[in-house]
Amino acid sequence: MRTTIDGAGRVVIPKQLRQAAALEPGQELEIVERDGRIVIEPVSAPMELVERDGFLAAEVPGDDAPSLTPDEVRHVLERTRR
């Protein structure tokens, strides 16, 4: 896939790639140069491990996001296993 850089230095990530990487509008990205290549990666949310009911769980401090449904978890697992 090819794209171009506009006069302001912006690059459009084609829809097919955005969907494959599960990128959303407004999502923060990290852009770095490695070995002469430009690498774009989603910024990871800061997490801490907390104990809940005798189990460790990852928690994003200050985030009141809703819990994932079993179907959402299954979808993410299937996508990462490809």
LUMTI-503184 format. One record per residue (C-alpha): x, y, z; residue in one letter. Coordinates in pm, 1 decimal. Layout:
N
+----------+----------+----------+----+
!        X !        Y !        Z ! aa !
+----------+----------+----------+----+
!        X !        Y !        Z !  A !
...
+----------+----------+----------+----+
***
This chain:
82
+----------+----------+----------+----+
!        X !        Y !        Z ! aa !
+----------+----------+----------+----+
!      0.0 !      0.0 !      0.0 !  M !
!    127.3 !    345.6 !    -80.3 !  R !
!     38.6 !    686.7 !     55.1 !  T !
!    190.0 !   1033.2 !     36.6 !  T !
!    300.1 !   1302.6 !    279.3 !  I !
!    108.0 !   1627.9 !    236.7 !  D !
!    257.0 !   1977.4 !    259.3 !  G !
!    196.7 !   1989.2 !    636.8 !  A !
!    384.7 !   1658.9 !    688.0 !  G !
!     69.0 !   1451.1 !    749.1 !  R !
!     35.9 !   1091.1 !    639.6 !  V !
!   -297.7 !    913.9 !    597.1 !  V !
!   -294.1 !    554.5 !    720.9 !  I !
!   -515.2 !    360.3 !    476.3 !  P !
!   -845.5 !    237.1 !    620.6 !  K !
!   -755.9 !   -131.1 !    571.6 !  Q !
!   -441.0 !    -89.1 !    784.8 !  L !
!   -623.8 !    117.4 !   1051.0 !  R !
!   -886.5 !   -155.0 !   1081.3 !  Q !
!   -628.3 !   -435.2 !   1094.4 !  A !
!   -441.8 !   -252.7 !   1373.1 !  A !
!   -767.4 !   -150.7 !   1550.6 !  A !
!   -668.6 !    217.4 !   1538.6 !  L !
!   -941.6 !    465.8 !   1631.3 !  E !
!   -977.4 !    838.8 !   1553.8 !  P !
!   -811.4 !   1047.9 !   1824.4 !  G !
!   -600.9 !    755.8 !   1947.2 !  Q !
!   -252.0 !    852.4 !   2060.3 !  E !
!     34.2 !    701.5 !   1857.9 !  L !
!    408.1 !    675.8 !   1918.2 !  E !
!    622.9 !    743.4 !   1609.9 !  I !
!    990.3 !    645.4 !   1615.8 !  V !
!   1271.4 !    588.4 !   1370.2 !  E !
!   1439.3 !    247.8 !   1389.5 !  R !
!   1712.6 !    135.1 !   1154.0 !  D !
!   1607.5 !    383.6 !    885.7 !  G !
!   1237.7 !    294.7 !    910.3 !  R !
!    950.0 !    492.2 !   1057.4 !  I !
!    752.0 !    283.2 !   1306.1 !  V !
!    404.2 !    385.3 !   1425.2 !  I !
!    265.2 !    212.5 !   1735.2 !  E !
!    -38.5 !    272.1 !   1956.4 !  P !
!     53.7 !    424.9 !   2292.4 !  V !
!     -1.5 !    175.4 !   2572.7 !  S !
!   -212.1 !    281.7 !   2866.3 !  A !
!    -25.3 !    285.7 !   3197.5 !  P !
!   -133.9 !    -14.6 !   3406.1 !  M !
!    -79.1 !   -147.6 !   3751.0 !  E !
!   -146.2 !   -491.3 !   3893.1 !  L !
!   -403.3 !   -504.6 !   4172.6 !  V !
!   -537.1 !   -799.1 !   4366.9 !  E !
!   -909.7 !   -868.2 !   4335.9 !  R !
!  -1075.8 !  -1165.9 !   4496.4 !  D !
!   -740.4 !  -1342.5 !   4527.9 !  G !
!   -644.1 !  -1284.0 !   4162.2 !  F !
!   -415.2 !  -1030.4 !   3999.7 !  L !
!   -582.0 !   -790.8 !   3756.3 !  A !
!   -441.1 !   -516.6 !   3535.5 !  A !
!   -594.4 !   -179.4 !   3610.6 !  E !
!   -557.6 !    156.2 !   3438.7 !  V !
!   -528.6 !    417.7 !   3715.9 !  P !
!   -811.3 !    673.4 !   3707.6 !  G !
!   -990.0 !    501.1 !   3417.4 !  D !
!  -1360.4 !    440.6 !   3458.1 !  D !
!  -1387.2 !    242.1 !   3136.1 !  A !
!  -1653.5 !    -28.9 !   3124.9 !  P !
!  -1548.3 !   -391.0 !   3161.7 !  S !
!  -1499.5 !   -597.6 !   2849.0 !  L !
!  -1767.4 !   -849.3 !   2759.7 !  T !
!  -1670.0 !  -1212.7 !   2699.1 !  P !
!  -1733.3 !  -1160.2 !   2324.8 !  D !
!  -1496.8 !   -860.1 !   2318.6 !  E !
!  -1225.4 !  -1059.1 !   2496.1 !  V !
!  -1271.7 !  -1352.0 !   2254.6 !  R !
!  -1248.4 !  -1114.7 !   1955.8 !  H !
!   -922.4 !   -961.5 !   2084.2 !  V !
!   -772.7 !  -1304.6 !   2153.9 !  L !
!   -865.2 !  -1431.8 !   1806.9 !  E !
!   -720.4 !  -1120.4 !   1642.6 !  R !
!   -389.3 !  -1145.7 !   1832.1 !  T !
!   -349.9 !  -1515.8 !   1756.2 !  R !
!   -353.2 !  -1464.5 !   1376.9 !  R !
+----------+----------+----------+----+
***
